């Protein structure tokens, strides 16, 4: 896929997620089936922090490359050419533990976190423009669980991750009391 197609796939996933979660009332968005579960607010906050960190990291790697700094990743590119679904299947456990930097920690209204999540499309779009003349498969930004991913795989991951959590919100909604 081209970077433009990857960017569009993230935008589409983001729009679908936001559209689904906007249908929830604030009470529904805060509902949890048990104390250890995440609510739709928690999931949305997590998506924001995870994506924010991923976008920031890709920008940092690109700038380091332009500044002539050594690459962050110098090991074997074990996932070269693989789709993100296959990479996740190979590297994730059934219930993966979220890295602390991407964990929900602030709470608040679902409307705030949806607006924050929506706002990330702009820096991602700008990043894709900056990458237009780059070999984005040669720019590696490791994922904390999956390891070395090129920028194209990172964009794929953003789409995959949003869709994964959209499915979790749908499962929550199906469990909610009437």
N, C-alpha and C positions, 0 to 999 in steps of 0.2 A: 504493500500500500504506500501511496505517497504521503508525505507529511500533512498535506492538505486534507486528504481522506481520513487520516488518523485524527486530525483536529476536529473534523466534522463528526466523527464517530463519538468523540468525547462530548462535544456539544449536544449531540442527540441524546446520549445517555444521561447527561446532566439535566436536560429539559424534561425527559421522562421521569427522572427521579423527583425533581422539584414538583412537577405536575401531580405526581402521585401523593407526595407528602403534604402538599398544600390542601388536599382534600380532607385531611385530618383536622379535627378540632384541637385546640391546645391540650385539653385533657387527654384526648386519644394519643396525641404525640408524646405525652409524658408517661403513658401507661406501660407497665412492665408485667409480664406474666409471672415473674418471680423477682426477688430482690437482686439476684446476680445477673439478670438479663439486662440488655440495653433497650432503652426506649427509642422511638423514632428521633427524638431530640438528641439522644446520645449518639445514635448512628450518624445523624447529619453532622453533629459537631466533629465526630471522628473523621468523616469524609473530608471535612474542611481541613483539619490539621494534617491528615495524611497527604492530601493533594497539595496543600500549601508547601509542605516540606519537599515533596517530589518536584514541584515546579521550581522552587528555590534552588534545589540541588542541581537540576539541569542547567539553570542559568549560571550557577557557580562553575560547573564543569566547563561550560562553553566559554565563560570569561577566562578561566584558567588556561584553556587551550589558546585563546587569543593572546593572552599575556605571556605565552611561552613556558608556562609552568608545567612540571611533569604531570602526567595523568594520575588521577586518583586510583584507577584500577590498572594494574599491570600484569595480572595473572591470566590464566587461560579463560577464554570466552566460551564457557561450557554451554551456553544457550544460543550460540550463533545460529540465526535463521529459524529459530523455533517460535511458534505462536505463543502468546502469553498463557492461554489455557493449558497448554502442555507444560510450560515452565511451572505454573502454579501446581499442577497435578504432581509434578516431580518433586517440588520443594516444600509444599505446605502440608501441615498436619490437618486432620479433619476439623478441629477447632483450634485455630492458630491463636497464639497470644499476641495481642497488639503491642508494638513497641511503645514505650511510655510517651515518646514525643507525639504520637498520633492518638493517644487515648483521650476520650472525652474527660474534661476536668472542670469546666466552667458552668455548664448548665445554661439555663436561660430559656428564652422563647424559641420555639421552632421557627418562627418568622425571621428572627435574627440570623439563625444558622443557615436557613435557606438563602437569605440575601447574601451572606458571607460566601457560601458555596457558589452561588451564581456569579459573584464578583471575580472568581478565579479564572473564568473563561478569558477575560481580557489579558492578564499576563501570559496565559498559555498561548493565546493568539499572537501576541507580540513575540514570544519566544519562537513560535513556528516561523514567523517572518525573519527573525534573526538567523535561524537555521537554514534559510532558503539556499544559501550557497555553500553549505557544509555537507559533508558526508555524515549524515546523522547516525548511520550504523557504526561509525568509527568513534562516536562520542559515548563513552560508557559511564553510567551513573549507577552504582550498585544499589540494589534494594536490600533492606535489612534482613529479609527472610530469604528471598530468591537469589540473591547474589548479583553478579554482573549482568546488567541489562543495557542494551543500547537505547538511544533516545527514542527510536521508533517503538521498541518494546515497552519503554516507559509510558509513551502515549497510549499504547494498547492496554497497559496495566491500568491507567486512569479509567478508561472505558469499562474494562472488566470489573474493576473494584466498585465503581458506581453501580453497575448492573447487579453485582453480587449483593450489595446492600439494599438495592431496590427490592430484590427478592426477599430479603430478610424483613423489610418493612411490610411487604405483602403477607408474609407469614404471621407477623405480629397482628396485622389487621384482621386476619382470619381467626385469631385466637381471642380477640377483644370481646368482652361481654357486650351484649346488645343493649 
